C-alpha cells in the first residue's frame, strides 16, 4: 500500500515523465563510449555529461565532488580487476551527498555512464546516439545499459523533492565511468571511503531484484610446437621432427570443453541464482605460413564463476597440467597460462533488509519482482565485497543491452523511477 506522500511522488513521476524522457535523450547523445585498452578519451563528452549530472544534483541540494581515477594509485588486491594500463583521464567520477534530517538509514544510488561501442552502424535502424522515440521506446546506445537507470534515479529524487518529502537518511549518488571494462570508477568511490547502510544500482534487470553475479577472468593459453616444412615428411619429434601447434591446441580446447562440463555438475559450482562456472575459448591465433608447421598457437578465453569459487586460475592451470601429462610432447613443452587481473563474484543474502524492502516496493506498484542472478558482473562487486554494503540492482528491460538497436521501454523506465523513489523514501525514513 502507498501512503499519501508516496502517492504524491508517484503522481509527480507520472505527470513529469516527459522530463525523464528528455533527460535520458540528452544522456544518450553524449558519446561516452568506453575506450579500448591502450587508448584514451579524446572528446569532451564524458566531462560534459558529468557536468550535467553534477548540475542536476546541485539543483537538488547535493554537495558534489568530482575527480579522475588514476589506475596506478588504486590499491590492488585479489579480485579487484584493476587494469594499471588504462587511462581514465577525462572520464570523471561525480559523487553527490545530501545529509538527511537524522534517524534514517543511509543509501547509495550508483550508476555507470560509459557505454559499449555501437558496433556496425549498418545494423542499426537509427542513429545509435540520436535518442529517437519509436513505439514507446527510447532508442540508442546506453538507453537501457544504463543511462536509463541514471535518468530514472535522478527523476525519482527530483520528484521526491518536488513533493516536499523529507528523507531522514543520508543519500549518496555516484555517477561513475568504466564499468563496462574495469569497474574502477566504483572501486575508487569505495576506496575514498564512501559508504552506506545499503546501495541500489538501477542496472537493467527486467524489474527483477538482482542479488548475485558471477566473477570473471580472461587470459591466454599459449601452445607450442616446432616449425618444419609442411610438404616434407617429418620424423618423430624426439628425433627432431616438426610438431603442429594447431593439433596440440585442439587437445587443449577439447580439455577446456571437458573442464566446463565437469563444472556444470560439480556440487561446489551450483548456485540458486547463477549458472555454474564456465570457460569459453573466444579467439585463436596461430601459424605464419601455409607450408610451415605452426610453432605456436595462442588461445584467448573468458571464464566466469560463482562467488564461492576461490581460485579459478589455479583450477584452469591444473587442467592444463593434466592435458599436458597425457601428451608426450606437451609434457616436455607444456602450455603456458597467462591471465589479467580477475574480478571476484558477489552476492548478498535473500533476506537482507534492502532486498525485502525492494520486493515490497515493487509489490506496492503491482510489480512481481523475483530474485535473480546475473552471469556477468556489475559495479556491485566492489560495493558488496570491498565496502561491505548490501547492494541490489533493479531496473528496466535488459533484452537489447549491448546489441544493435538498443532501446528501453518508457513505461518500464517510469516504473524504475517509481521503485527507486519508494526505496529511497522507505529506506531513508525512520526505522520501521
C-alpha positions as CSV (number, residue, x, y, z in Angstrom):
1,X,0.0,0.0,0.0
2,X,1.1,3.6,-0.7
3,X,0.7,6.3,1.8
4,X,-0.4,9.8,0.9
5,X,3.2,11.1,0.5
6,X,4.2,8.2,-1.7
7,X,1.1,8.6,-3.8
8,X,2.0,12.3,-4.4
9,X,5.5,11.3,-5.5
10,X,4.2,8.6,-7.8
11,X,1.8,11.1,-9.4
12,X,4.6,13.6,-9.9
13,X,6.7,10.9,-11.6
14,X,3.8,10.1,-14.0
15,X,3.0,13.8,-14.7
16,X,6.6,14.8,-15.4
17,X,7.6,11.7,-17.3
18,X,8.3,13.9,-20.4
19,X,11.2,15.4,-18.3
20,X,12.5,11.9,-17.6
21,X,12.4,11.0,-21.3
22,X,14.1,14.3,-22.3
23,X,16.8,13.9,-19.7
24,X,17.6,10.4,-20.9
25,X,17.7,11.5,-24.5
26,X,20.3,14.1,-23.6
27,X,22.4,11.5,-21.8
28,X,22.3,9.2,-24.8
29,X,23.5,11.9,-27.1
30,X,26.8,12.1,-25.2
31,X,29.1,9.6,-26.9
32,X,30.6,8.2,-23.7
33,X,31.9,5.0,-25.4
34,X,34.3,3.0,-23.3
35,X,37.8,3.3,-24.8
36,X,39.7,0.2,-25.7
37,X,42.8,-0.7,-23.7
38,X,45.7,1.4,-24.8
39,X,43.5,4.3,-26.0
40,X,42.1,7.3,-24.1
41,X,39.1,9.7,-24.4
42,X,39.8,12.5,-26.8
43,X,36.4,14.3,-26.8
44,X,34.6,16.2,-24.0
45,X,31.5,14.0,-23.9
46,X,32.4,12.3,-20.6
47,X,33.1,15.6,-18.9
48,X,30.1,17.3,-20.4
49,X,27.7,14.5,-19.3
50,X,29.1,14.6,-15.8
51,X,28.8,18.4,-15.7
52,X,25.1,17.9,-16.5
53,X,24.8,15.3,-13.7
54,X,26.5,17.5,-11.2
55,X,24.3,20.4,-12.1
56,X,21.2,18.3,-11.6
57,X,22.4,17.1,-8.2
58,X,23.4,20.6,-7.0
59,X,19.9,21.8,-8.0
60,X,18.6,19.2,-5.6
61,X,20.9,20.5,-2.9
62,X,23.5,17.7,-3.1
63,X,27.1,18.7,-2.3
64,X,29.1,17.3,-5.2
65,X,32.7,16.1,-5.6
66,X,34.4,15.1,-8.9
67,X,37.7,13.5,-9.7
68,X,39.6,11.5,-12.3
69,X,40.6,7.9,-11.4
70,X,44.4,7.1,-11.6
71,X,44.6,3.4,-12.0
72,X,48.2,3.4,-10.9
73,X,47.2,4.8,-7.5
74,X,44.4,2.3,-6.7
75,X,45.4,-0.2,-4.0
76,X,45.5,-3.6,-5.6
77,X,44.2,-6.9,-4.1
78,X,43.0,-10.3,-5.3
79,X,39.7,-10.0,-7.3
80,X,39.9,-6.2,-7.8
81,X,40.3,-6.3,-11.6
82,X,42.5,-3.2,-11.6
83,X,43.9,-2.5,-15.1
84,X,47.0,-0.5,-14.4
85,X,47.5,0.3,-18.1
86,X,44.1,2.0,-18.5
87,X,44.0,5.8,-18.9
88,X,40.9,7.1,-17.2
89,X,41.7,10.8,-17.7
90,X,38.8,12.9,-18.9
91,X,36.5,10.2,-17.6
92,X,35.5,11.8,-14.2
93,X,33.6,10.4,-11.3
94,X,30.9,12.6,-9.8
95,X,29.5,12.0,-6.3
96,X,26.7,13.9,-4.7
97,X,26.0,13.8,-1.0
98,X,23.0,15.1,0.9
99,X,22.6,14.8,4.7
100,X,19.3,13.6,5.9
101,X,17.3,15.0,8.8
102,X,18.6,12.2,11.0
103,X,17.3,8.9,12.2
104,X,17.1,7.1,8.9
105,X,19.3,4.6,7.2
106,X,21.8,5.8,4.6
107,X,21.7,4.8,1.0
108,X,23.9,4.9,-2.1
109,X,22.4,5.1,-5.6
110,X,25.1,4.2,-8.2
111,X,25.2,4.2,-12.0
112,X,27.7,3.9,-14.7
113,X,27.5,6.3,-17.7
114,X,30.0,4.6,-20.0
115,X,28.6,2.5,-22.8
116,X,29.9,-0.2,-25.1
117,X,30.7,0.7,-28.7
118,X,27.8,0.7,-31.2
119,X,29.4,-1.8,-33.5
120,X,28.5,-1.9,-37.2
121,X,26.3,1.1,-37.9
122,X,24.6,-0.6,-40.8
123,X,23.0,-2.9,-38.3
124,X,21.2,0.0,-36.6
125,X,17.8,1.2,-37.8
126,X,18.5,4.6,-36.3
127,X,21.4,6.8,-35.1
128,X,22.8,5.0,-32.1
129,X,23.3,8.4,-30.4
130,X,20.2,10.0,-31.8
131,X,17.9,9.0,-28.9
132,X,14.8,8.7,-31.2
133,X,11.5,7.5,-29.8
134,X,9.8,4.7,-31.6
135,X,6.8,2.6,-30.4
136,X,7.0,3.7,-26.8
137,X,10.8,3.1,-26.6
138,X,13.8,5.4,-26.4
139,X,16.4,4.1,-28.8
140,X,20.2,4.5,-28.6
141,X,23.4,3.1,-27.2
142,X,23.1,3.1,-23.4
143,X,19.3,3.5,-23.4
144,X,18.9,0.5,-21.0
145,X,22.5,-0.1,-20.0
146,X,22.5,2.0,-18.1
147,X,21.8,5.7,-18.8
148,X,18.1,4.8,-18.4
149,X,18.8,3.8,-14.8
150,X,20.7,7.0,-14.1
151,X,17.9,9.2,-15.6
152,X,15.4,7.2,-13.5
153,X,17.2,7.7,-10.2
154,X,17.6,11.4,-10.7
155,X,14.0,11.8,-11.8
156,X,12.9,9.9,-8.6
157,X,15.0,12.2,-6.4
158,X,13.6,15.3,-8.2
159,X,10.0,14.2,-7.7
160,X,10.7,13.4,-4.0
161,X,12.0,17.0,-3.6
162,X,9.1,18.5,-5.6
163,X,6.6,16.7,-3.3
164,X,8.3,18.1,-0.2
165,X,9.1,14.7,1.3
166,X,11.9,14.8,3.8
167,X,14.2,11.8,3.7
168,X,15.9,11.4,7.1
169,X,18.7,9.1,6.0
170,X,21.9,10.3,4.2
171,X,21.9,9.9,0.4
172,X,24.9,9.4,-1.8
173,X,24.6,9.5,-5.6
174,X,27.5,8.1,-7.7
175,X,27.9,8.5,-11.4
176,X,30.9,6.5,-12.5
177,X,32.9,5.6,-15.6
178,X,34.4,2.3,-16.9
179,X,32.0,-0.3,-15.5
180,X,32.0,-1.9,-19.0
181,X,35.7,-2.6,-18.8
182,X,37.2,-2.4,-15.3
183,X,34.7,-1.3,-12.6
184,X,37.5,1.1,-11.3
185,X,35.1,4.1,-11.1
186,X,33.1,2.5,-8.3
187,X,36.2,0.9,-6.7
188,X,37.6,4.4,-6.5
189,X,34.5,5.6,-4.7
190,X,34.8,2.7,-2.2
191,X,38.5,3.4,-1.6
192,X,37.7,7.1,-0.9
193,X,35.5,6.0,1.9
194,X,32.0,6.4,0.6
195,X,29.7,4.0,2.4
196,X,26.1,3.5,3.4
197,X,23.8,1.0,5.0
198,X,22.7,-0.2,1.6
199,X,23.1,0.5,-2.1
200,X,21.0,0.3,-5.3
201,X,22.2,0.2,-8.9
202,X,19.5,0.6,-11.4
203,X,21.0,-1.7,-14.0
204,X,18.6,-3.3,-16.4
205,X,17.1,-6.3,-14.7
206,X,13.6,-6.7,-16.2
207,X,12.3,-5.2,-13.0
208,X,13.6,-8.2,-11.0
209,X,15.9,-7.9,-8.0
210,X,19.5,-8.8,-8.7
211,X,21.3,-10.1,-5.7
212,X,24.1,-12.3,-7.2
213,X,26.6,-12.2,-10.0
214,X,29.5,-14.3,-11.3
215,X,33.1,-13.2,-11.3
216,X,35.3,-13.4,-14.4
217,X,38.9,-13.9,-15.5
218,X,40.3,-13.5,-19.0
219,X,43.6,-14.8,-20.3
220,X,45.6,-16.6,-22.9
221,X,46.9,-20.1,-23.2
222,X,50.0,-20.4,-25.4
223,X,50.5,-23.9,-27.0
224,X,53.9,-24.7,-28.6
225,X,55.0,-26.8,-31.5
226,X,58.1,-27.0,-33.6
227,X,58.4,-25.5,-37.1
228,X,59.2,-27.6,-40.1
229,X,58.4,-27.8,-43.9
230,X,54.8,-28.9,-44.3
231,X,55.5,-30.6,-47.6
232,X,58.3,-32.8,-46.3
233,X,57.9,-36.0,-44.3
234,X,58.8,-35.4,-40.7
235,X,60.5,-37.8,-38.3
236,X,59.1,-38.2,-34.8
237,X,59.5,-35.1,-32.7
238,X,62.0,-36.9,-30.4
239,X,64.3,-37.2,-33.4
240,X,64.0,-33.5,-34.4
241,X,60.7,-33.6,-36.4
242,X,58.2,-30.8,-36.6
243,X,55.3,-30.6,-34.2
244,X,52.0,-29.0,-35.2
245,X,50.9,-26.5,-32.5
246,X,47.4,-26.4,-34.0
247,X,47.0,-30.1,-33.4
248,X,48.2,-29.7,-29.8
249,X,45.9,-26.7,-29.4
250,X,43.0,-28.8,-30.4
251,X,43.7,-31.1,-27.5
252,X,43.8,-28.1,-25.2
253,X,40.5,-26.8,-26.5
254,X,38.9,-30.2,-26.1
255,X,40.2,-30.3,-22.5
256,X,38.7,-26.9,-21.7
257,X,35.4,-28.2,-23.0
258,X,35.7,-31.2,-20.7
259,X,36.5,-28.8,-17.8
260,X,33.4,-26.8,-18.4
261,X,31.3,-29.9,-18.4
262,X,32.9,-31.0,-15.1
263,X,32.0,-27.7,-13.6
264,X,28.3,-28.0,-14.7
265,X,27.7,-30.9,-12.4
266,X,30.2,-30.2,-9.6
267,X,28.5,-29.6,-6.3
268,X,30.7,-26.6,-5.4
269,X,29.7,-24.9,-8.6
270,X,26.0,-24.9,-8.0
271,X,24.2,-21.7,-7.0
272,X,20.5,-20.9,-6.6
273,X,20.6,-17.9,-8.8
274,X,23.6,-18.4,-11.1
275,X,24.7,-20.9,-13.7
276,X,27.8,-23.0,-12.8
277,X,31.3,-21.9,-13.7
278,X,32.2,-21.8,-17.4
279,X,35.2,-21.3,-19.7
280,X,34.9,-20.3,-23.3
281,X,37.7,-20.1,-25.9
282,X,37.0,-16.9,-27.8
283,X,40.0,-16.1,-30.0
284,X,42.7,-18.3,-31.6
285,X,45.8,-17.2,-33.4
286,X,48.5,-19.5,-34.8
287,X,50.7,-20.2,-37.8
288,X,52.5,-17.8,-40.1
289,X,53.0,-19.6,-43.4
290,X,50.9,-22.1,-45.3
291,X,53.7,-24.5,-45.9
292,X,55.2,-24.4,-42.4
293,X,54.2,-26.3,-39.4
294,X,52.9,-23.8,-36.9
295,X,55.1,-23.5,-33.8
296,X,52.8,-21.5,-31.6
297,X,49.1,-21.1,-31.1
298,X,47.6,-18.6,-28.6
299,X,44.1,-19.3,-27.3
300,X,42.3,-16.5,-25.7
301,X,39.5,-17.4,-23.3
302,X,37.0,-16.0,-20.8
303,X,36.0,-17.8,-17.7
304,X,33.1,-16.9,-15.3
305,X,32.5,-18.4,-11.9
306,X,30.1,-18.3,-9.0
307,X,31.0,-16.2,-5.9
308,X,32.1,-19.2,-3.8
309,X,34.9,-20.2,-6.3
310,X,38.2,-19.5,-4.5
311,X,40.9,-19.6,-7.2
312,X,39.7,-20.0,-10.8
313,X,43.2,-19.5,-12.3
314,X,44.5,-22.5,-10.2
315,X,41.7,-24.7,-11.5
316,X,42.4,-23.8,-15.1
317,X,46.1,-24.3,-14.6
318,X,45.5,-27.8,-13.0
319,X,43.5,-28.8,-16.1
320,X,46.3,-27.7,-18.4
321,X,48.8,-29.8,-16.4
322,X,46.5,-32.8,-16.7
323,X,46.2,-32.3,-20.5
324,X,49.9,-31.9,-20.9
325,X,50.5,-35.0,-18.8
326,X,48.7,-37.1,-21.3
327,X,50.8,-35.9,-24.3
328,X,54.4,-36.8,-24.6
329,X,55.3,-33.5,-26.4
330,X,53.4,-31.3,-24.1
331,X,54.8,-33.0,-21.0
332,X,58.2,-31.5,-22.1
333,X,56.8,-28.3,-23.7
334,X,53.7,-27.5,-21.5
335,X,51.2,-24.9,-22.5
336,X,51.6,-21.5,-20.7
337,X,48.8,-19.8,-19.0
338,X,48.7,-16.0,-18.6
339,X,45.8,-14.0,-17.2
340,X,44.9,-10.4,-16.4
341,X,43.6,-9.1,-13.2
342,X,40.4,-11.0,-12.3
343,X,37.1,-9.8,-10.9
344,X,35.6,-11.6,-7.9
345,X,31.9,-12.6,-8.0
346,X,29.5,-11.2,-5.4
347,X,26.2,-11.9,-3.7
348,X,24.0,-10.9,-0.8
349,X,21.6,-12.9,1.3
350,X,18.0,-13.1,0.0
351,X,16.7,-11.9,3.4
352,X,18.8,-8.7,3.6
353,X,16.6,-5.8,4.6
354,X,17.2,-3.9,1.4
355,X,16.1,-7.0,-0.6
356,X,12.9,-7.4,1.3
357,X,12.2,-3.6,1.0
358,X,12.8,-3.6,-2.7
359,X,10.4,-6.6,-3.2
360,X,7.8,-4.8,-1.2
361,X,8.3,-1.6,-3.1
362,X,7.7,-3.4,-6.4
363,X,4.6,-5.2,-5.0
364,X,3.2,-1.8,-3.9
365,X,3.2,-0.9,-7.6
366,X,1.7,-4.2,-8.7
367,X,5.1,-5.5,-9.9
368,X,6.1,-9.0,-9.1
369,X,9.9,-8.9,-8.6
370,X,11.5,-12.3,-8.2
371,X,15.1,-12.5,-7.1
372,X,17.7,-13.3,-9.8
373,X,21.4,-13.6,-10.5
374,X,23.4,-12.3,-13.5
375,X,26.0,-14.2,-15.4
376,X,28.2,-11.2,-15.8
377,X,29.4,-8.7,-13.2
378,X,28.4,-5.2,-12.3
379,X,29.9,-2.4,-10.1
380,X,28.0,-4.1,-7.2
381,X,31.0,-6.5,-6.8
382,X,33.0,-3.7,-5.1
383,X,30.2,-2.3,-3.1
384,X,29.5,-5.7,-1.7
385,X,33.0,-7.2,-1.3
386,X,35.2,-4.2,-0.7
387,X,32.9,-1.7,1.0
388,X,30.7,-4.4,2.7
389,X,27.5,-2.7,1.6
390,X,24.4,-4.9,0.9
391,X,23.7,-4.0,-2.8
392,X,20.9,-4.8,-5.2
393,X,20.1,-3.9,-8.7
394,X,16.7,-3.2,-10.1
395,X,15.8,-1.6,-13.4
396,X,14.2,-1.8,-16.8
397,X,14.3,-4.4,-19.6
398,X,17.7,-5.8,-20.5
399,X,17.0,-7.7,-23.8
400,X,18.7,-5.2,-26.1
401,X,21.7,-4.4,-23.9
402,X,25.0,-4.4,-25.9
403,X,23.0,-5.1,-29.1
404,X,22.4,-3.1,-32.2
405,X,19.2,-1.1,-31.8
406,X,19.4,-0.9,-28.0
407,X,16.3,0.7,-26.5
408,X,14.4,1.0,-23.3
409,X,10.6,0.8,-22.7
410,X,9.4,4.2,-21.5
411,X,6.8,2.5,-19.2
412,X,9.4,0.4,-17.5
413,X,11.7,3.5,-17.2
414,X,8.8,5.2,-15.3
415,X,8.3,2.2,-13.2
416,X,12.0,2.1,-12.4
417,X,11.8,5.7,-11.2
418,X,8.8,4.8,-9.0
419,X,10.5,1.8,-7.5
420,X,13.6,3.8,-6.7
421,X,11.6,6.6,-5.2
422,X,9.8,4.2,-2.9
423,X,13.1,2.6,-1.9
424,X,14.6,6.0,-1.1
425,X,11.6,7.1,1.0
426,X,11.1,3.8,2.8
427,X,14.8,3.0,3.4
428,X,15.7,6.6,4.3
429,X,12.8,7.2,6.6
430,X,12.6,6.2,10.3
431,X,13.4,2.6,11.1
432,X,10.2,0.6,10.8
